[in-house]
């Protein structure tokens, strides 16, 4: 569980987080298991070095929008321009999404 690990990290110690194709936990009763929550974004921002980044890529638009709302709302983070093809085939999930011609969504947020 990534959230448990991140909680024990000291402040400002990570240069980049790369989150690729997080599980969207489709069923409403499972939404509590989703990775992107207010507390998760707070922990990411706390542990990022100034200028550090959070890179996200997924093929689930609704979950991407939820994650973007949380990242955009955090006062220590701001969005950067991103090239969506940057991580296009970086993982097995990315290759599968590309093979079925699924649209992928990517973002980069930087710590101020």
C-alpha positions as CSV (number, residue, x, y, z in Angstrom):
1,X,0.0,0.0,0.0
2,X,1.7,3.1,-1.2
3,X,-0.1,5.4,1.2
4,X,1.4,3.6,4.2
5,X,4.9,4.0,2.8
6,X,4.5,7.7,1.9
7,X,3.2,8.5,5.4
8,X,6.6,7.5,7.0
9,X,8.7,9.5,4.5
10,X,10.3,12.8,5.8
11,X,9.2,16.1,4.4
12,X,10.6,17.2,1.1
13,X,12.6,14.1,0.2
14,X,11.1,12.9,-3.2
15,X,11.9,14.4,-6.5
16,X,9.2,12.8,-8.6
17,X,6.2,10.5,-8.1
18,X,4.9,8.6,-11.2
19,X,1.4,7.2,-10.8
20,X,0.5,5.0,-13.8
21,X,-2.9,3.5,-14.3
22,X,-4.1,3.5,-10.7
23,X,-7.0,1.2,-10.0
24,X,-10.3,3.2,-10.4
25,X,-12.2,0.8,-8.1
26,X,-15.4,1.0,-10.2
27,X,-18.0,0.0,-7.7
28,X,-19.3,2.7,-5.3
29,X,-18.8,0.6,-2.3
30,X,-15.1,0.2,-3.2
31,X,-14.4,4.0,-3.7
32,X,-12.9,4.2,-0.2
33,X,-10.0,2.1,-1.6
34,X,-9.1,4.6,-4.3
35,X,-5.6,5.9,-4.2
36,X,-6.4,9.6,-4.9
37,X,-7.9,11.2,-1.8
38,X,-7.3,14.5,-0.1
39,X,-5.0,12.9,2.4
40,X,-3.0,11.1,-0.3
41,X,-2.5,14.3,-2.2
42,X,-1.5,16.1,1.0
43,X,1.2,13.4,1.7
44,X,2.5,13.6,-1.9
45,X,2.8,17.4,-1.6
46,X,4.4,17.2,1.8
47,X,7.1,14.7,0.7
48,X,7.9,16.4,-2.6
49,X,11.0,18.5,-2.9
50,X,10.4,22.1,-4.0
51,X,10.1,21.8,-7.8
52,X,9.3,18.1,-7.5
53,X,6.6,16.6,-9.7
54,X,3.6,14.3,-9.6
55,X,3.1,12.6,-13.0
56,X,-0.3,10.8,-13.5
57,X,-1.4,8.7,-16.5
58,X,-4.6,6.7,-16.8
59,X,-7.2,5.6,-19.3
60,X,-10.2,6.2,-17.0
61,X,-11.4,9.8,-17.7
62,X,-13.7,10.0,-14.6
63,X,-11.0,8.9,-12.3
64,X,-8.5,11.3,-14.0
65,X,-11.0,14.2,-13.5
66,X,-11.3,13.3,-9.8
67,X,-7.5,13.2,-9.3
68,X,-7.1,16.5,-11.2
69,X,-9.6,18.2,-9.0
70,X,-7.7,17.1,-5.9
71,X,-4.3,18.0,-7.3
72,X,-5.5,21.3,-8.7
73,X,-7.1,22.3,-5.3
74,X,-3.9,21.7,-3.4
75,X,-2.2,25.1,-2.6
76,X,1.3,23.7,-2.8
77,X,0.9,22.3,-6.3
78,X,0.4,23.8,-9.8
79,X,-0.1,22.1,-13.1
80,X,2.5,22.0,-15.9
81,X,2.1,21.3,-19.6
82,X,2.4,17.6,-20.4
83,X,3.1,15.6,-23.5
84,X,0.5,12.7,-23.3
85,X,2.7,10.4,-25.3
86,X,5.6,10.7,-22.8
87,X,4.5,7.5,-20.9
88,X,2.5,6.0,-23.7
89,X,4.0,2.5,-23.6
90,X,5.8,2.6,-20.3
91,X,3.8,-0.2,-18.6
92,X,1.8,-3.2,-19.5
93,X,-1.4,-1.3,-18.9
94,X,-0.2,1.5,-21.2
95,X,0.6,-0.9,-23.9
96,X,-2.8,-2.6,-23.6
97,X,-4.5,0.8,-23.7
98,X,-2.5,1.8,-26.7
99,X,-3.3,-1.5,-28.5
100,X,-7.0,-1.1,-28.0
101,X,-6.7,2.6,-29.1
102,X,-8.1,3.8,-25.7
103,X,-7.6,7.5,-25.0
104,X,-5.2,8.1,-22.2
105,X,-5.1,11.1,-19.8
106,X,-1.9,12.5,-18.4
107,X,-1.0,15.4,-16.1
108,X,2.1,16.7,-14.3
109,X,1.8,18.9,-11.1
110,X,4.8,20.6,-9.6
111,X,5.4,21.6,-6.0
112,X,5.8,25.4,-5.7
